[in-house]
Amino acid sequence: MVAVVRVRGTVNVTKEVATTLSKLRLLRANSMTLVRLTPSIDGMLKKAKDYLMWGRIDKNTLRLLLLKRGRLPGNRRLSDENLSKFTRYNSLDELVEAVWASDSPSQVLKPIKPVFRLTPPKGGFKKSVKKHVKKGGVLGDWGDRINTILKRMI
């Protein structure tokens, strides 16, 4: 499972890239979504690489993300009571296991809002948001290292 975070804003975005970002549901800076890496998603990430960072999320970060930033309709938090009322899962741990085992996280997270609104990272981005990871920036594929920056953004 891959976490995709939009790092840059909306100014001077080409129409083609804006369409790609809207298909990923990333309309604002510091918003995040979960996707499975398929060839079509990989192409979308490469097309919008100048505005995104992405990488493989681990189970602990996924649990923390759902606990702190997951929302149900009406901006309700993902408490055990709300989960049992609005979803078929009775606890957050059940939901995390189902999302982790699923091929389609959006289907498992159906009543939950698909976009997570994150804050800018605590301490700021340590590198430029205009350069790619390989050139000393934050854009592009982070791999497993994305979990450290996601924990600072949650």
Legacy VTK file of the C-alpha trace (Angstrom):
# vtk DataFile Version 3.0
C-alpha trace
ASCII
DATASET POLYDATA
POINTS 154 float
0.000 0.000 0.000
1.286 3.431 -0.946
0.665 6.746 0.791
0.520 9.663 -1.661
0.930 13.183 -0.246
0.477 16.403 -2.176
3.290 18.731 -1.166
2.852 21.756 -3.407
-0.153 24.015 -3.960
-2.382 24.832 -6.903
-0.665 27.817 -8.545
0.666 27.306 -12.104
-0.451 23.672 -12.339
-1.009 22.504 -15.911
-4.455 21.209 -16.798
-3.136 17.689 -17.396
-1.468 17.528 -13.975
-4.509 19.120 -12.293
-6.707 16.390 -13.782
-4.340 13.716 -12.506
-4.295 15.232 -9.022
-8.093 15.420 -8.969
-8.329 11.738 -9.978
-6.102 10.962 -7.003
-8.406 13.249 -4.925
-5.488 15.429 -3.893
-6.944 18.910 -4.259
-4.950 20.733 -1.558
-1.424 20.805 -0.235
-0.694 18.422 2.671
-3.575 16.117 1.777
-2.934 12.385 1.584
-4.604 9.319 0.130
-3.927 5.578 0.199
-3.650 3.602 -3.049
-2.421 0.237 -4.275
0.458 0.555 -6.720
-0.862 -0.569 -10.105
0.575 0.374 -13.510
-2.103 3.047 -14.003
-1.512 4.577 -10.568
2.241 4.446 -11.172
1.754 6.413 -14.394
-0.349 8.989 -12.564
2.311 9.390 -9.884
5.014 9.887 -12.491
2.901 12.458 -14.340
2.358 14.530 -11.175
5.790 13.841 -9.649
6.562 17.570 -9.342
3.747 18.011 -6.812
3.713 14.723 -4.872
5.713 12.538 -2.562
4.837 8.891 -2.069
6.094 5.705 -0.464
5.128 2.452 1.208
3.287 2.982 4.473
3.792 0.540 7.342
1.078 -0.864 9.600
1.928 1.257 12.661
1.811 4.498 10.670
-1.465 3.389 9.062
-2.994 2.799 12.496
-1.784 6.182 13.758
-3.088 7.875 10.605
-6.564 6.351 10.930
-6.698 7.127 14.646
-5.633 10.771 14.422
-6.730 11.882 10.933
-9.408 9.433 9.793
-12.880 10.944 9.547
-16.397 9.649 8.999
-19.192 11.719 7.417
-20.027 14.695 9.595
-16.341 15.063 10.527
-16.680 12.345 13.186
-13.501 10.740 14.512
-12.836 7.015 14.149
-13.686 5.933 17.694
-14.766 2.348 18.377
-18.323 3.570 18.984
-18.507 5.467 15.676
-16.855 2.624 13.773
-19.424 0.089 14.966
-22.256 2.511 14.151
-21.180 3.511 10.625
-19.049 0.580 9.404
-18.964 -3.184 9.721
-15.846 -3.046 11.921
-16.035 -2.948 15.702
-12.576 -1.595 16.464
-9.787 0.378 14.875
-7.491 -2.661 14.913
-10.022 -4.648 12.852
-10.168 -1.809 10.340
-6.371 -1.572 10.097
-6.087 -5.323 9.454
-8.809 -5.184 6.794
-7.191 -2.248 4.998
-3.760 -3.867 5.201
-4.989 -7.172 3.748
-7.175 -5.617 1.053
-6.287 -5.132 -2.599
-8.456 -2.015 -2.734
-8.130 0.250 0.317
-10.826 2.600 -0.993
-13.403 -0.219 -0.918
-12.585 -1.134 2.693
-12.581 2.519 3.729
-15.932 3.104 1.993
-17.772 5.198 4.630
-14.516 6.837 5.748
-13.389 9.947 3.893
-10.767 8.938 1.298
-8.512 11.958 1.825
-6.605 12.586 5.038
-5.936 16.240 5.877
-2.438 16.429 7.301
-0.518 19.329 8.815
2.813 20.544 7.480
5.592 18.460 9.050
6.652 19.419 12.544
9.953 21.242 12.109
9.175 21.846 8.436
10.394 20.047 5.363
14.125 19.652 5.877
14.760 19.929 2.153
13.368 21.856 -0.809
9.799 21.187 -1.965
10.886 22.089 -5.499
13.451 19.309 -5.945
13.176 15.549 -6.132
14.474 13.173 -3.472
17.430 12.109 -5.600
18.465 15.748 -6.027
18.140 16.710 -2.366
14.442 17.587 -2.172
11.226 16.000 -0.936
9.331 15.250 -4.154
9.011 11.781 -5.667
9.296 8.220 -4.371
10.456 7.978 -0.754
10.096 4.221 -0.395
9.870 3.113 3.242
11.357 6.376 4.528
8.022 8.159 4.055
6.840 6.811 7.426
9.184 9.154 9.306
7.825 12.277 7.622
4.209 11.051 7.840
4.544 10.692 11.614
5.684 14.325 11.734
2.674 15.371 9.630
0.021 13.467 11.618
LINES 1 155
154 0 1 2 3 4 5 6 7 8 9 10 11 12 13 14 15 16 17 18 19 20 21 22 23 24 25 26 27 28 29 30 31 32 33 34 35 36 37 38 39 40 41 42 43 44 45 46 47 48 49 50 51 52 53 54 55 56 57 58 59 60 61 62 63 64 65 66 67 68 69 70 71 72 73 74 75 76 77 78 79 80 81 82 83 84 85 86 87 88 89 90 91 92 93 94 95 96 97 98 99 100 101 102 103 104 105 106 107 108 109 110 111 112 113 114 115 116 117 118 119 120 121 122 123 124 125 126 127 128 129 130 131 132 133 134 135 136 137 138 139 140 141 142 143 144 145 146 147 148 149 150 151 152 153
